[in-house]
Protein backbone atom coordinates (compact mmCIF):
# COMPACT_ATOMS: atom_id res chain seq x y z
CA UNK A 1 0.00 0.00 0.00
CA UNK A 2 2.79 2.42 0.87
CA UNK A 3 4.71 1.36 -2.23
CA UNK A 4 1.67 2.07 -4.44
CA UNK A 5 1.27 5.50 -2.86
CA UNK A 6 4.94 6.26 -3.44
CA UNK A 7 4.57 5.25 -7.10
CA UNK A 8 1.53 7.52 -7.48
CA UNK A 9 3.41 10.59 -6.25
CA UNK A 10 6.28 9.92 -8.62
CA UNK A 11 8.84 8.02 -6.56
CA UNK A 12 10.41 5.06 -8.31
CA UNK A 13 12.42 2.03 -7.28
CA UNK A 14 15.74 3.59 -8.30
CA UNK A 15 15.95 1.75 -11.60
CA UNK A 16 16.56 -1.64 -10.05
CA UNK A 17 15.73 -4.73 -12.04
CA UNK A 18 13.40 -7.37 -10.55
CA UNK A 19 16.37 -9.66 -9.89
CA UNK A 20 18.16 -6.86 -8.03
CA UNK A 21 15.03 -6.13 -5.99
CA UNK A 22 14.96 -9.79 -4.92
CA UNK A 23 18.62 -9.68 -3.82
CA UNK A 24 19.65 -9.81 -0.18
CA UNK A 25 21.10 -6.29 -0.15
CA UNK A 26 17.90 -4.69 -1.46
CA UNK A 27 15.78 -6.69 0.99
CA UNK A 28 18.04 -5.62 3.87
CA UNK A 29 17.82 -1.96 2.85
CA UNK A 30 14.02 -2.24 2.57
CA UNK A 31 13.72 -3.86 5.99
CA UNK A 32 16.07 -1.36 7.63
CA UNK A 33 14.23 1.57 6.01
CA UNK A 34 10.86 0.28 7.24
CA UNK A 35 12.20 -0.17 10.78
CA UNK A 36 13.73 3.30 10.74
CA UNK A 37 10.51 4.85 9.40
CA UNK A 38 8.36 3.16 12.02
CA UNK A 39 10.77 4.16 14.82
CA UNK A 40 10.89 7.79 13.72
CA UNK A 41 7.10 7.83 13.41
CA UNK A 42 6.74 6.51 16.95
CA UNK A 43 9.15 9.12 18.32
CA UNK A 44 7.31 11.87 16.44
CA UNK A 45 4.02 10.60 17.85
CA UNK A 46 5.37 10.60 21.40
CA UNK A 47 6.87 14.09 21.16
CA UNK A 48 3.73 15.82 22.54
CA UNK A 49 4.12 13.77 25.73
CA UNK A 50 7.20 15.85 26.56
CA UNK A 51 5.07 18.99 26.80
CA UNK A 52 2.31 17.60 29.02
CA UNK A 53 1.64 19.23 32.35
CA UNK A 54 2.31 17.22 35.52
CA UNK A 55 -0.43 14.81 36.55
CA UNK A 56 -3.25 16.19 38.63
CA UNK A 57 -3.76 14.96 42.17
CA UNK A 58 -6.90 12.93 42.75
CA UNK A 59 -8.49 12.71 46.18
CA UNK A 60 -10.75 10.04 47.59
CA UNK A 61 -14.28 11.00 48.56
CA UNK A 62 -13.35 10.96 52.24
CA UNK A 63 -10.33 13.20 51.64
CA UNK A 64 -12.54 15.68 49.78
CA UNK A 65 -15.00 15.73 52.66
CA UNK A 66 -12.17 16.50 55.10
CA UNK A 67 -10.79 19.20 52.81
CA UNK A 68 -14.17 20.86 52.24
CA UNK A 69 -15.13 20.77 55.91
CA UNK A 70 -11.84 21.72 57.54
CA UNK A 71 -9.05 22.93 55.29
CA UNK A 72 -10.79 24.68 52.38
CA UNK A 73 -12.67 27.25 54.49
CA UNK A 74 -9.42 28.13 56.28
CA UNK A 75 -7.58 29.08 53.09
CA UNK A 76 -5.57 25.90 52.49
CA UNK A 77 -5.13 25.27 48.76
CA UNK A 78 -5.66 21.85 47.24
CA UNK A 79 -1.93 21.65 46.43
CA UNK A 80 -1.04 22.35 50.07
CA UNK A 81 -3.59 19.74 51.15
CA UNK A 82 -2.12 17.21 48.69
CA UNK A 83 1.40 17.91 49.98
CA UNK A 84 0.20 17.47 53.54
CA UNK A 85 -1.55 14.19 52.68
CA UNK A 86 1.58 12.93 50.91
CA UNK A 87 3.82 13.76 53.87
CA UNK A 88 1.32 12.10 56.21
CA UNK A 89 1.40 8.92 54.14
CA UNK A 90 4.73 8.10 55.81
CA UNK A 91 2.92 7.22 59.02
CA UNK A 92 2.70 10.56 60.83
CA UNK A 93 -1.10 10.64 60.65
CA UNK A 94 -2.90 7.29 60.52
CA UNK A 95 -5.68 6.84 57.97
CA UNK A 96 -9.17 6.12 59.35
CA UNK A 97 -9.59 2.46 60.19
CA UNK A 98 -5.86 1.77 60.53
CA UNK A 99 -3.74 1.53 63.65
CA UNK A 100 -0.51 3.35 64.30
CA UNK A 101 2.26 1.57 66.25
CA UNK A 102 3.37 4.95 67.63
CA UNK A 103 -0.10 5.67 69.02
CA UNK A 104 -0.45 2.11 70.34
CA UNK A 105 2.78 2.53 72.36
CA UNK A 106 1.53 5.80 73.85
CA UNK A 107 -1.82 4.25 74.73
CA UNK A 108 -0.05 1.61 76.86
CA UNK A 109 1.60 4.22 79.07
N, C-alpha and C positions, 0 to 999 in steps of 0.2 A: 504494500500500500504506500509506504513512504517512497519506495523506488519509483512507483508510477507517478506520484506527485512531483518528484524531482525531475522526471522526464518531461512532464507537462510544463514546468517552468523553464525548461531549456537546459538543464544540467544533463550531461552525458556520462558514459562510463569511462571516459578517458581514452577512448579508442582501443580498448582491449578486445582481443578476439575471444570467442567463447571458450577456447581451450585455455587461454590465459586466465579468464575469470574463474575457471574451475581449478586453477593451480593453488597450491598450499599458501603461497605468499599473498595472493589476492584474498583468499578466504581469511587469513590471519588479519590482514589490514581491515577487512570488512567487520570482523568480529571486534577488533580493538576499537574501531571507530564507533560501532554501536554501543560498546561499553562506555566509552568516553562521553558520547552524546547523552546517554541515560544518566550518567553520574553528574554531568554538568547541569542537566535539567533538574535533577533532584536538588542540587545545591542552590540553583536559582529559585526553585520553589520553596526552599526552607529559609531563604534570605529574609523574608518579612518577620520571621520568628525572632530575629536579632533585635528588632525594633519594638517588640511588645512591651507593654508596661508590666511591672511586677504583679504577681497574682494577688487577687483580693482576698482578704481574710473573711472566712465564713464562721459564723457563730451558731451554736446550737440554740434551740428555742429557750432553754433554761438560761443560757448566758445572756440572751437578748432581754429576757425578763429582768434579770439582775441589773443589766446596764440601764434599761429604761426606768426602772424603779429607783435605783440608787445613784449611779454614776452620771448618766446623761443629764439629769436636772442640776447637777452640781458642776457642770462645765467640763467634764472629762470627755475628750474626743474618743471616737471609736478606735483610732490608732493607739492612743494611750491605753485604752482598755485592753486592746489586743496584746500590747507589749506586757501589760501587767498579767494577763492570763498566761502568756507564754513563760514569763519568769516564775509564775506560781506553779507551772507544770512540773517543776523540779522537785516538788514536795513541800514547798513552804506553806501552801494553803491546800488542805485536802479537798477533793471534789465531794459533792454530796453523795452519801452512800458508801464512801470508802473510809478506811481507818488510817490514821497516821501513827507510825511507831513513836514519833516524838511526843505526840499528845498522849498516847497510851502510857508512856513512861511517866509523864507528869501527873497523870490521873492516879497512879499508884502511890505517889507521895502522900 
